Every structure is written in C-alpha cells, then in structure tokens.
Amino acid sequence: MIDVMTQRPFDVRYGEGIAGSLRVPVDQLDEIQRVLDQNGFRYWVSEYRYSMKGGPEWTRIEFSHSVDPKAVQSALDQAN
Amino acid sequence: MKLVDEIRDLHLETCNDLRRVHDHFSDSTYAWEIVETTIVAGLTLLRKNAVTGTTISEQELAGLSKEFAIKQLRESTFQQFISIFENFYFDFLRLWLKAYPQSLARKSLSFQSVLDAADRDEIIHSVVNKELNEVMYERPAGWFVYLEERAKLGCPSIQAIERIAEAKAARDVLVHNRGLVGTAYVAKSGSQARHVAGERVDIPEPYHQEIWELLLSVVSEIADAAILKLITP
C-alpha cells in the first residue's frame, strides 16, 4: 500500500523494546484498518491528529508488543 | 487559611499540574511528529553534539523520534501523573490531620520531641508527618482505607482504587525494575494486572490517557467530597 502523503510504501517503525507503529494519513485510516483487521493484528489508533501548514492530517497506529512488525509490514506490502 | 480553602487550592494546583504535564506530553509528541514528517518529506541533516562528538543523521533522528515520543516521553509523563497524585493524596491527608489532630490522639511521642518543639503546631506537624511516613509504605489499597478511616468521604470507588493500584505498580516497575514486570507488580495489581511476570510493562496511549483522566477525576472526587462535608452543617 502506498502512503498518499509521501507517495511511498507504508513503513512500519519499530525498535528494541518498542512495539511497532505506523504513521497513517487520516484519509487512509479505514483502508489500513481493514488490512490490519483482516490479518488479526492487535493495534490501537491514536486520538491525536497532526497537520502541517493546513495540509492533510495524519495520525499514528500503534501495535501491541505481541504483534510482529515485520508481519504487519508484509501484510501492508501485499495489500492493494 | 480555612481547611476548605486549603483543599480548594490543593485541588486547583493538582489539576493544573496534571494538565501541564499532559500538555507537555501532547506538545512534545507533536514536535516529534513534525520532525519525522519533515524528514520523510526529504529533509537531510548531519548534526554533531559539540560536547560528546556524537553525530546524528536525519534517519537516525527519525528513529529517535519513536524512542523519545512514544516510549520515554509517555513513560516519564505517566510517572509524573502518579507522582502528582501521590503528592495530592499526602498533602490532602496532611491538611486533614492537622485540622483534626484529635484523630491521632493515641499516637505516642517522646518527651524530648515535646521539649524541642517551639509550640503546639510544631508538635502536631511532627506527629502528622510521622504518621504519613508510615502510611506511605502501605499499598494504595491501604492508603484509601486510611483515608476513609480518617475523613469518611465515601470515595473513591473500589474499582478506581484497584486501577490506581495497578498504575502505581506499573510506575514502580518503570522506576525500580527498568520496566521488567516481576511478581511484585502482579501481586500489587490484583485483578487489574495487564502483564504477567517477565513481560515489559507497556504504557500505550489509551492507557496513558485513561490513567490521566482517572487521576484527575479521583482528585476532584476527593476534594469535592471533603469540601461538601466541611460546608454542610
């Protein structure tokens, strides 16, 4: 899946001891959640919405520690 | 100053502190989001720390944004929420016990302490502080039993107390055990435990917000109940 704000594939960020997270344009939230739900990933959507210079809003999806970020990345890469 | 006014001031100060810390969390998270977005949009940089000599690129900085914004910032502000609440609880009890020192009439005190004290207020102050130091080492459930015994406010609810106990246990894990859950957390958290021993304690955003709201609400509930009790003839 392509991030409409960056025109690049979505990038699941994670680090040592830190669960995965995903920066998501609000306009694509439903689409992303559909993919995550279909794959049974445990996640929550931040209540915060961000924007720069009146541009499109984005938010953040965070995953449970039990979710493998690489599996999320793979699911997003395969989704249309 | 009257006890009612002192409790009002304490309530206001505590709510302001909780809001200030949450604003700091929200604003800092936003700042890190802007950093990451700007880097994703193409910003490049190479910054050197003049003191340590460490250099950092835009990609490393973007990686740090997650470490700081999501982990450290959330954990540190969560710990501050708990500290602010603890300060409220003990400051409230200190005010209450000083206003009603008769409730500590059975406490013993060395005669030397009496001789050393400048006046009656100083003796009361000393006994109250000694009493609160003992309460401090109890578990949160014990704190609220003590509050009810002394002030009889009928709040907070058992469910709120259990959630505060879990939050305090999570805070203890972060402060004393580098975030690694042990059996102490499980025992202190009871039915509200979110982890089993061996896991890393997690402070997800919804939980961070729920605890902030819970503490704000319990602080108001205690202050309002106390004020109502004091002004009702």
Chai-1 contact restraints between the chains, C-beta under 6 A:
chainA,res_idxA,chainB,res_idxB,connection_type,confidence,min_distance_angstrom,max_distance_angstrom,comment,restraint_id
A,T6,B,V40,contact,1.0,0.0,6.0,A-B,restraint_1
A,R13,B,K66,contact,1.0,0.0,6.0,A-B,restraint_2
A,G15,B,K66,contact,1.0,0.0,6.0,A-B,restraint_3
A,I18,B,K71,contact,1.0,0.0,6.0,A-B,restraint_4
A,W44,B,P206,contact,1.0,0.0,6.0,A-B,restraint_5
A,S46,B,E205,contact,1.0,0.0,6.0,A-B,restraint_6
A,Y50,B,E33,contact,1.0,0.0,6.0,A-B,restraint_7
A,H65,B,D202,contact,1.0,0.0,6.0,A-B,restraint_8
